[in-house]
Amino acid sequence: MYFLRSVFLMVALGVSACTTGVVPLLGPDGRPLPKVYRITEKNQNQVQFQMLDAINAIRTVASFDPLTFDSALNAAAATHARDMSTQNRPWHFGSDGSSPIVRSQRAGYTGRFLAETISETFETELETLSAWLSQDDTRKVLLDPRATDLGFAWYQEQSGKIWWTLLTGTRQTSGMLQG
């Protein structure tokens, strides 16, 4: 009898060693807390093109031309996303006082800068897009019929917080106000 108990205990210990032992953290409602959304080197292109495709699908429904990525606007967006993290606040001015127009010019954008939209969040790119579409001012940025170029980038902190920056511009010159 002692032998069987010992064998059972050994088997039970062996099986328990095979489990991960990770218990999900629960919120006040008893449901598991969400996992942190991580952007990795492996999925960063997917993140960028999911945003472009989603914006262009929405623009198509609205009968507007699609946007294309512009490398200079992407660079300006990436610089500003990291700078917002350094400043620890989402706003449109760089730590050096630069405006979105100045940053796009510094990055080498030769078109006309139109607008910038930003976000500080733990949400995915598509959740962030949904939030932007729910606000009048940021929806107008995404659906500006003059826009032809897109810059989109982010900076993710170790905590998982993501600083998103989206810039639009145009290379069209007819019918535009100067300013």
C-alpha positions as CSV (number, residue, x, y, z in Angstrom):
1,M,0.0,0.0,0.0
2,Y,2.8,2.4,0.9
3,F,4.6,1.5,-2.4
4,L,1.4,2.4,-4.4
5,R,1.0,5.7,-2.6
6,S,4.7,6.5,-3.3
7,V,4.3,5.6,-7.0
8,F,1.1,7.7,-7.3
9,L,2.8,10.7,-5.6
10,M,5.8,10.4,-7.9
11,V,3.5,10.3,-11.0
12,A,1.5,13.2,-9.7
13,L,4.6,15.3,-9.1
14,G,6.0,14.3,-12.5
15,V,2.8,15.3,-14.3
16,S,2.5,18.6,-12.4
17,A,6.0,19.5,-13.5
18,C,4.8,19.3,-17.1
19,T,2.3,22.2,-16.6
20,T,3.3,25.8,-17.0
21,G,1.9,26.9,-13.7
22,V,1.1,30.3,-15.2
23,V,-2.2,31.5,-13.8
24,P,-3.7,34.4,-15.8
25,L,-4.2,37.7,-13.9
26,L,-7.8,38.4,-13.3
27,G,-9.5,41.8,-13.3
28,P,-12.1,43.0,-10.8
29,D,-14.8,41.4,-13.0
30,G,-13.1,38.0,-12.7
31,R,-12.1,37.9,-16.4
32,P,-8.5,37.5,-17.5
33,L,-6.7,40.8,-18.1
34,P,-5.8,41.5,-21.7
35,K,-2.3,40.7,-22.8
36,V,0.0,43.5,-23.9
37,Y,0.1,43.9,-27.7
38,R,3.7,43.7,-28.8
39,I,5.0,44.9,-32.2
40,T,8.1,42.9,-33.1
41,E,10.6,43.0,-35.9
42,K,8.8,40.1,-37.4
43,N,5.4,41.8,-37.6
44,Q,6.2,45.5,-38.1
45,N,5.7,45.4,-41.8
46,Q,2.4,43.7,-41.3
47,V,1.3,46.4,-38.8
48,Q,2.3,49.1,-41.2
49,F,0.5,47.6,-44.2
50,Q,-2.6,46.7,-42.2
51,M,-3.0,50.3,-41.4
52,L,-2.5,51.4,-45.0
53,D,-4.9,48.8,-46.3
54,A,-7.6,49.7,-43.7
55,I,-7.3,53.4,-44.4
56,N,-7.4,52.8,-48.2
57,A,-10.5,50.6,-47.8
58,I,-12.3,53.4,-45.9
59,R,-11.1,56.0,-48.5
60,T,-12.4,53.8,-51.3
61,V,-15.9,53.6,-49.7
62,A,-15.8,57.4,-49.5
63,S,-14.8,57.6,-53.2
64,F,-11.3,59.1,-52.4
65,D,-8.1,58.0,-54.0
66,P,-5.9,55.6,-52.0
67,L,-2.8,56.8,-50.1
68,T,0.7,55.5,-50.7
69,F,3.5,55.3,-48.2
70,D,6.1,58.0,-48.5
71,S,9.5,57.2,-46.9
72,A,10.2,60.7,-45.8
73,L,6.8,61.0,-44.0
74,N,7.4,57.5,-42.5
75,A,10.7,58.8,-41.1
76,A,9.2,62.0,-39.8
77,A,6.4,59.9,-38.1
78,A,9.0,57.5,-36.5
79,T,11.0,60.4,-35.2
80,H,8.0,62.1,-33.6
81,A,6.6,58.9,-32.1
82,R,9.9,58.3,-30.3
83,D,10.1,62.0,-29.3
84,M,6.6,61.9,-27.8
85,S,7.7,58.9,-25.7
86,T,10.7,60.9,-24.5
87,Q,8.5,63.8,-23.6
88,N,5.9,61.5,-22.1
89,R,3.0,63.4,-23.7
90,P,1.1,63.1,-26.9
91,W,1.2,66.4,-28.7
92,H,2.1,67.8,-32.0
93,F,5.3,69.6,-31.1
94,G,8.8,68.1,-30.9
95,S,11.0,68.5,-27.9
96,D,12.9,71.1,-29.9
97,G,9.7,73.0,-30.6
98,S,9.4,71.7,-34.2
99,S,6.0,71.5,-35.8
100,P,4.8,68.6,-38.0
101,I,5.5,70.7,-41.1
102,V,9.1,71.4,-40.0
103,R,9.7,67.7,-39.2
104,S,8.3,66.5,-42.5
105,Q,10.6,69.0,-44.3
106,R,13.6,67.9,-42.2
107,A,12.9,64.3,-43.2
108,G,13.1,65.3,-46.9
109,Y,9.4,65.4,-47.8
110,T,9.1,67.4,-51.0
111,G,5.3,67.4,-51.2
112,R,2.9,69.6,-49.2
113,F,2.3,68.5,-45.6
114,L,-1.4,68.3,-44.8
115,A,-2.0,66.9,-41.3
116,E,-0.8,64.8,-38.4
117,T,-2.7,62.6,-36.0
118,I,-1.2,61.0,-32.9
119,S,-2.1,58.6,-30.1
120,E,-0.7,57.3,-26.9
121,T,-2.2,53.9,-26.2
122,F,-1.8,50.2,-25.5
123,E,-4.2,49.4,-28.4
124,T,-3.4,47.8,-31.7
125,E,-3.1,49.8,-34.9
126,L,-6.6,48.9,-36.0
127,E,-8.1,49.8,-32.6
128,T,-6.2,53.1,-32.8
129,L,-7.6,53.6,-36.4
130,S,-11.1,53.0,-35.1
131,A,-10.6,55.6,-32.3
132,W,-9.3,58.1,-34.9
133,L,-12.4,57.4,-37.1
134,S,-14.7,58.0,-34.2
135,Q,-13.4,61.6,-33.7
136,D,-14.4,64.3,-36.2
137,D,-11.0,66.0,-36.4
138,T,-8.9,62.9,-36.8
139,R,-11.4,61.3,-39.3
140,K,-11.0,64.4,-41.4
141,V,-7.3,63.8,-41.5
142,L,-7.8,60.3,-42.8
143,L,-10.5,61.2,-45.3
144,D,-8.9,64.4,-46.7
145,P,-9.5,64.1,-50.4
146,R,-6.4,66.1,-51.2
147,A,-4.1,63.5,-49.4
148,T,-2.0,61.3,-51.6
149,D,0.9,60.4,-49.3
150,L,1.0,58.7,-45.9
151,G,3.6,58.5,-43.2
152,F,2.8,56.0,-40.4
153,A,5.1,54.9,-37.5
154,W,5.2,54.2,-33.8
155,Y,7.4,53.8,-30.9
156,Q,6.6,51.0,-28.3
157,E,7.9,51.3,-24.8
158,Q,9.0,48.3,-22.7
159,S,5.7,48.6,-20.8
160,G,3.8,48.0,-24.1
161,K,2.6,51.6,-24.4
162,I,2.6,52.6,-28.1
163,W,3.0,56.1,-29.4
164,W,1.4,56.3,-32.9
165,T,2.0,59.0,-35.4
166,L,0.3,59.4,-38.8
167,L,1.1,62.1,-41.3
168,T,-0.6,63.0,-44.6
169,G,0.7,65.0,-47.5
170,T,0.0,65.7,-51.1
171,R,2.1,66.2,-54.3
172,Q,-0.9,67.7,-56.1
173,T,-0.5,71.5,-56.6
174,S,-3.7,72.5,-58.3
175,G,-6.5,74.1,-56.3
176,M,-4.5,74.2,-53.0
177,L,-4.3,77.1,-50.6
178,Q,-0.8,78.2,-49.7
179,G,0.1,78.3,-46.1
